[in-house]
Amino acid sequence: MFCFDGDVTNKMDLTTQLVLAGVILLTYFIGKLQKNQNRSQMFKIAGNMMPKQATQLHDSRIEILIIALAIATFGALTFYPQYANNGISKWFVDSIVDIESTVIIGFIFKVIGFFFLMNLVAKVFTGVSQILSGGRQTAPKDPFNANTKDDDGFDDYEELN
């Protein structure tokens, strides 16, 4: 509904707006998927120490299916916006605009939205840099392993006279 709002399309081209909204939506979903996968790995490692409810792992196949369904719905509503224009979605849009137009709460939401978008931009830049570097990551040095030394031959615990 926000992508096809008349006030917004005067400021930005409709195609650019739809592509940006799709990229933001996809980046948000991928970030959530990665967060849940990391949490699942953490629960696998600490499985015996956690309560029974916390150790229930999520199924990433179902989550990927839900993400694909959401992106497909966004794409379908992009080509058929008349189906998105109903009473429930109009109520949601009006409620969001009313909350945004209040002074204090609107400012708080704008600040949160700014940091949300900065986080998404950082994730996109990180992803692009990993793609350009071939996906290689250097392993961090283990400070507790005695076999790892710097190029100068000294470790952090030696005294120099």
N, C-alpha and C positions, 0 to 999 in steps of 0.2 A: 504494500500500500504506500509506503514512503517513497519507493522508487518511482511510482507513477503519479505522485502528488504534483499538482500544477505549479505550486510556488517553488518547489525545489528544481524542477526541470528547466526553469528559466535561467538558473545559475550554472547548470552543468548539462552537458549533452546527455540524452537519455541512455545511449549505448554505453558511454563511459560510466554513468551512474550504475547501470545494471552489472557491468563487469566488475566495478569496484565492490559492489555489494556482494556479488558471488565470490570474489576472492576473499573478502573479509569473513564471509560465512564459512567457506572451506577452510581457511586458516584457523578459525576458531574451533571448528570440529576436529581438525587434525591435532591441534594443541590439546584438546580434551582427551582424544584417543591416546596420545603419547603420555599424558599425565596418568591416565588409568592403567596403561601398560607398565609404567614405572612403579606405580603403587602395587600392581599385581606382582611384579618382580620382588619388591620389598617384602610383601607378605609371604612370598615363597621362601625367601631367605630366613625370615624370622617367624616361620610358621608355628613352631612349637611354643613360642612365648606369647603368642597373640590369642585373644579369646576366639571361640569357635565362629562367631558371627563375622569377625573381621577377616578371617582366613578364607572366606568364600570368594573365589576368584571370579572376575568377570569374563564373559566370553567375548573375545575381540571380534569374532565373526559376526555376532549379532550387532555389535556396536558399529561395525563397518557397514552392515546392511542398513541400519538406521540412518547413518550419515549419507549413504547413497540415496536412500529414499527422500531425505530432506533436501538434498541438492537437486534431485529429479523433480521434486515438488516445486522448488524455487524456479527451476527452468521451465516447468509447465505453466506456472503462474506468470512467468515472464511473457510467454507467447499468448496466454489466454488470461489477461488481467481482469476480465469481467467476473471470473469465478472467485477472485480474491476480494471482490467488492461486495461484501455481505454485512449483515447487521453486527455480527460478533467482531469482525475485523475492524469495522468502523468504530465500534465502542472502544476497542483496544487502542486505536490510533488517537481517538479523542482523549482517552485517559492519559496516554503517554504525553500528548501535547499539553494537556492541562498540568501534569506534574512538572514538565519542563518549563512551563511559563511561570511557575511559582518562584519567588525570589531566592530563598535559601536552599530549598530542596533542588531546584533547577540548577543552581550553581554547583551544588555537590555532585549531581549527576553529570554535569558537563566536565568537572574535574576528573571524576572516575572514568568517563568516556575518553578523555584525553589520554590518561595513562593506559587504558585498555588498548587504544589505537597505537600508542607508542610501543607497547608490548607486542602487538601484532606485527608492526613494522620491523622490530628487532628480530622476531621469529622469521620473517620473510628474508631479511638480510642474512641471517645465520643459515637458513636453508639454501639460499642462492650461493653463498660462499662455500658451503659444503659440496654443492653440486659442481661448482667450478673447480674445486680442489680435488675432485674425484672421490669425495666421500671419505678421504683418509683423515684420521685423527691421530695425533701423536699421543702416545700413552704418557700420563703424568709420571714424573719421577717418584720413586718410592723413597721417602726420607729415612725410613727405618731399615732399609736394606743396605748392608755395609758394602756391597759390591758396586753400588752406583756411586760414581765420583764425577765431579765436574772436569772440565777440560784442563784446569790449572793444576790438578792433582791434589788439591786440598779439600777436605770435607769441613763441615761447619763446626766441628768440635775440636779442631787442632789449634794449638796456640802457636802464634808466630812471635819470634823474638827479634 
